């Protein structure tokens, strides 16, 4: 009996740990699998339902002795639901920083080349797609992903105006039309580089 209980506690602990990992890695999963990442979370939820149902079924006639074990599953699920937004945001930030740092040197070299006609970008950075808005001021966007007509990019903006954009000010409407799309969100990464969303 005691060994059986330990096995169930272990199953609940593993399920909960996987849940935390899926929460933290939400941005990574959707980046790699797009909408198909939903099936991963569906399978995880189904596994939790199966474990909980099995616990209830095996505990008939001994519910008083196993009520803590039965309560552990919904308690774990509640903690996961509450912590998901925070963990997903933390994982999303980690993904963005990783993506940016991977090519930061090339981003800076491409920006320098765009600002100076006498300074070409290094050949090693030739595979990095980018768009240039001559402005003024000159801005450069490095697309990093998207779905249908929604996309996001690392944007170089020396003026910093996109970080201080007042979305309700009609006089700034032209600033929301950049790189052939509508700017919907922006936040600073470092120096004059920002992560922006477009539609």
C-alpha positions as CSV (number, residue, x, y, z in Angstrom):
1,X,0.0,0.0,0.0
2,X,2.7,2.4,1.0
3,X,4.8,1.7,-2.1
4,X,1.7,2.2,-4.3
5,X,1.1,5.6,-2.7
6,X,4.7,6.6,-3.3
7,X,4.3,5.7,-7.0
8,X,1.2,8.0,-7.3
9,X,3.0,10.8,-5.5
10,X,5.9,10.4,-7.9
11,X,3.5,10.5,-10.9
12,X,1.8,13.7,-9.6
13,X,5.2,15.3,-9.0
14,X,6.4,14.5,-12.5
15,X,3.2,15.8,-14.0
16,X,3.5,19.1,-12.1
17,X,7.2,19.5,-13.0
18,X,6.3,18.9,-16.7
19,X,3.6,21.5,-16.3
20,X,6.1,24.1,-15.0
21,X,8.4,23.3,-17.9
22,X,5.6,23.7,-20.5
23,X,4.6,27.0,-18.9
24,X,8.1,28.4,-19.0
25,X,8.6,27.1,-22.6
26,X,5.3,28.3,-24.0
27,X,6.9,30.9,-26.3
28,X,9.5,28.4,-27.5
29,X,6.9,25.8,-28.3
30,X,4.7,28.2,-30.2
31,X,7.8,29.5,-32.0
32,X,8.7,26.0,-33.2
33,X,5.3,24.4,-33.6
34,X,3.0,27.3,-34.2
35,X,-0.6,26.5,-33.5
36,X,0.3,22.8,-33.2
37,X,1.7,23.5,-29.8
38,X,-1.9,23.5,-28.6
39,X,-1.9,19.7,-29.0
40,X,1.1,19.4,-26.7
41,X,-0.9,21.2,-23.9
42,X,-4.0,19.2,-24.7
43,X,-2.0,15.9,-24.3
44,X,-0.6,17.3,-21.0
45,X,-4.1,18.2,-19.7
46,X,-5.4,14.8,-20.8
47,X,-2.6,13.0,-18.9
48,X,-3.6,14.9,-15.8
49,X,-7.3,14.0,-16.2
50,X,-6.3,10.3,-16.6
51,X,-4.1,10.3,-13.5
52,X,-6.8,12.0,-11.4
53,X,-9.5,9.7,-12.6
54,X,-7.3,6.7,-11.8
55,X,-6.7,8.0,-8.3
56,X,-10.4,8.5,-7.7
57,X,-11.3,5.1,-9.1
58,X,-8.6,3.3,-7.0
59,X,-9.6,5.1,-3.8
60,X,-13.2,4.0,-3.6
61,X,-13.7,2.6,-0.1
62,X,-10.5,4.2,1.2
63,X,-11.1,7.9,0.4
64,X,-10.4,9.0,3.9
65,X,-7.0,7.4,3.8
66,X,-6.1,8.9,0.4
67,X,-7.8,12.3,0.4
68,X,-4.5,14.1,0.4
69,X,-3.4,12.2,-2.7
70,X,-6.6,12.9,-4.5
71,X,-6.5,16.6,-3.6
72,X,-2.9,16.9,-4.8
73,X,-3.9,16.8,-8.5
74,X,-6.4,19.6,-8.6
75,X,-4.2,21.6,-6.2
76,X,-1.2,21.1,-8.6
77,X,-3.4,22.1,-11.6
78,X,-4.6,25.2,-9.8
79,X,-1.0,26.3,-9.0
80,X,0.0,25.7,-12.7
81,X,-3.0,27.7,-14.0
82,X,-2.2,30.6,-11.6
83,X,1.6,30.6,-12.4
84,X,1.3,30.0,-16.2
85,X,1.1,33.7,-17.2
86,X,4.2,34.6,-15.1
87,X,6.2,31.6,-16.2
88,X,5.2,32.0,-19.9
89,X,6.3,35.7,-19.8
90,X,9.6,34.7,-18.2
91,X,10.2,32.0,-20.8
92,X,9.2,34.4,-23.6
93,X,11.7,37.0,-22.4
94,X,14.4,34.3,-22.2
95,X,13.6,33.3,-25.8
96,X,13.8,36.9,-27.1
97,X,17.1,37.6,-25.4
98,X,18.5,34.3,-26.7
99,X,17.4,35.1,-30.3
100,X,18.7,38.6,-30.1
101,X,22.1,37.8,-28.6
102,X,22.6,35.1,-31.3
103,X,22.8,37.7,-34.0
104,X,23.4,40.9,-32.1
105,X,26.8,41.5,-33.7
106,X,25.3,41.2,-37.2
107,X,22.3,43.4,-36.3
108,X,24.7,46.2,-35.2
109,X,26.9,45.7,-38.3
110,X,23.9,45.9,-40.6
111,X,22.6,49.0,-38.9
112,X,26.1,50.6,-39.2
113,X,26.2,49.7,-42.9
114,X,22.7,51.2,-43.4
115,X,23.8,54.5,-41.7
116,X,27.0,54.7,-43.7
117,X,27.2,54.1,-47.5
118,X,31.0,53.5,-47.1
119,X,30.6,50.7,-44.5
120,X,29.2,47.5,-46.0
121,X,27.8,44.8,-43.8
122,X,30.1,41.8,-43.3
123,X,29.5,38.9,-45.7
124,X,28.8,36.6,-42.7
125,X,25.7,38.6,-42.0
126,X,24.3,38.3,-45.5
127,X,21.7,35.7,-44.6
128,X,19.9,37.9,-42.1
129,X,16.7,39.4,-43.6
130,X,16.0,43.0,-42.8
131,X,14.1,46.0,-43.9
132,X,15.2,49.6,-43.9
133,X,13.0,52.6,-43.3
134,X,15.0,55.7,-44.4
135,X,12.8,57.9,-42.2
136,X,14.2,60.2,-41.0
137,X,15.3,58.8,-38.6
138,X,16.6,55.6,-40.3
139,X,15.1,52.5,-38.8
140,X,16.0,48.9,-39.4
141,X,13.7,45.8,-38.8
142,X,14.9,42.2,-38.4
143,X,11.9,39.9,-38.8
144,X,12.1,36.9,-36.4
145,X,8.7,35.2,-36.9
146,X,5.0,35.5,-37.4
147,X,1.8,33.9,-38.6
148,X,-0.3,35.0,-41.6
149,X,-0.2,38.8,-41.6
150,X,1.0,39.1,-38.1
151,X,4.8,39.3,-37.5
152,X,7.3,40.5,-35.0
153,X,10.8,41.8,-35.3
154,X,13.8,43.4,-33.6
155,X,13.7,47.0,-34.6
156,X,16.6,49.5,-34.4
157,X,15.2,53.0,-33.7
158,X,17.8,55.7,-32.8
159,X,15.1,58.2,-31.9
160,X,13.5,56.0,-29.3
161,X,10.1,57.3,-30.3
162,X,8.5,53.9,-30.8
163,X,9.1,53.2,-27.2
164,X,7.3,56.4,-26.1
165,X,4.5,56.1,-28.7
166,X,1.1,57.3,-27.5
167,X,-1.3,54.9,-29.1
168,X,-4.2,57.3,-28.6
169,X,-2.6,60.3,-30.1
170,X,-3.8,60.8,-33.8
171,X,-0.8,63.0,-34.5
172,X,1.4,60.0,-34.2
173,X,-0.6,57.8,-36.6
174,X,2.2,57.9,-39.2
175,X,4.7,56.4,-36.7
176,X,2.4,53.4,-36.4
177,X,2.9,52.7,-40.2
178,X,6.3,51.2,-40.4
179,X,7.9,48.5,-42.7
180,X,4.7,48.0,-44.6
181,X,2.7,47.0,-41.6
182,X,0.8,48.5,-38.6
183,X,2.8,48.7,-35.4
184,X,0.8,47.2,-32.6
185,X,3.3,46.9,-29.7
186,X,6.8,47.7,-28.9
187,X,9.2,47.3,-25.9
188,X,12.8,48.0,-25.4
189,X,15.4,45.3,-25.4
190,X,18.7,47.2,-25.1
191,X,20.3,50.4,-26.3
192,X,18.2,51.4,-29.3
193,X,16.9,48.0,-30.2
194,X,13.3,47.0,-29.5
195,X,11.0,44.0,-29.9
196,X,7.9,45.1,-31.9
197,X,4.8,43.4,-33.2
198,X,3.2,44.2,-36.5
199,X,0.0,43.3,-38.4
